[in-house]
């Protein structure tokens, strides 16, 4: 499926930028994915290969910049990006009743907070969450708690939402056992959850490779990265399409 890209839109009062990847032709509103990058500030471009692959499958994918090095660790940017998607997804052919939230690395930690704490995004919770290579025993930007701790503290009455996890089995940056631990904790709480472990590393799971000269990730054509990135894109697609429609 052909993909149309709108680059560099301004979202929120802080003036951060967001790119939108969407199917070029669609007969009806498409499910939506909000996709957060990791610890490097303003790295929305790093997620371009994954976002394009997901859009080619039939979702509208929003990829915002945010700054973990901000005074509030990026909390304002993350909240503003979520509000922007809720208010503007329909303009880009998105179904505002089916919004999934995904994140890579530190962005994954923040996405999990949004699933487990209704206050994390000012009362809004996504319909599904995809965690990509997160370190879930470490504090995240929205609540300053580790997602594992957030799950423990979550009210028993909090409605469970689907949580899909993917983590490279050869990740040297964040140990895959972090995802295994969260997966087990979610199962214990009775949440719908899955875990996939492709044979790749921290960058490969988003179809990239780390460039030490650039000090950031760039698109990769290595077989392991292409396979794993495609697997992640399909996970985003299924998470978005599996979310129930709302009235």
LINTA-V214806 format. One record per pair of residues at least 24 apart in sequence whose C-alpha atoms are under 7 Angstrom apart, sorted by the first residue. I is the first residue (numbers start at 0). GAP is how many residues later the second one is. Records with the same first field share a line. If there is no record, write none. Layout:
BEGIN
I: GAP  GAP
END
This chain:
BEGIN
0: 55  56
1: 54
2: 49  52  53
10: 69  70  73
11: 68
15: 49  50
16: 47  48
17: 44  45  46  47
18: 43  44  45
19: 41  42  43
20: 30  31  34  39  40  41
21: 33  37  38  39
22: 32  33  35  36  37
28: 64  65  66
29: 28  29  30  63  64  65
30: 28  29  63  64  67  68  209  210
31: 27  28  29  62  63  66  67  68  208
32: 26  27  28  29  66  67  68  69  207
33: 27  28  29  66  67  68
34: 26  27  28  66  67  68
35: 27  28  66  67  68  71
36: 66  67  70
37: 66  67  68  69
38: 29  67
40: 25  26  27  28
41: 24  25
45: 171  172
46: 159
48: 158  170
49: 156  157  179  183
52: 177  180
53: 179  180  182  183
56: 180
58: 178
59: 34
72: 68
73: 67
74: 66  67
78: 42
96: 148  149
97: 29  142  145  146  147
98: 27  28  141
99: 26  27  28  29  139  140
100: 25  27  28  29
101: 27  28  29
102: 27  28  29
103: 27  28  29  30
104: 27  28  29  30
105: 28  34
107: 24  26
108: 25  26  27  31  38
109: 30  31  32
111: 35
112: 29  30  34  37
115: 34  35  38
116: 37
126: 34  116
127: 33  34  35  111  115
128: 33  34  35
129: 33  34  35  106
130: 33  34  35
131: 33  34  35
132: 33  34  35  41  69
133: 40  45
134: 39  43
135: 42  43  46
136: 41
147: 34
159: 31
160: 30  31
161: 29  30  31
162: 29  30  31
163: 29  30  31
164: 29  30  31
165: 29  30  31  66
166: 29  30  31  38
167: 29  30  31  32  33  34  37
168: 28  29  30  31  32
169: 29  30  31
170: 29  30  31
171: 29  30
172: 29
197: 30
198: 25
199: 24  25  28
203: 24  25
204: 24  27
205: 26
END
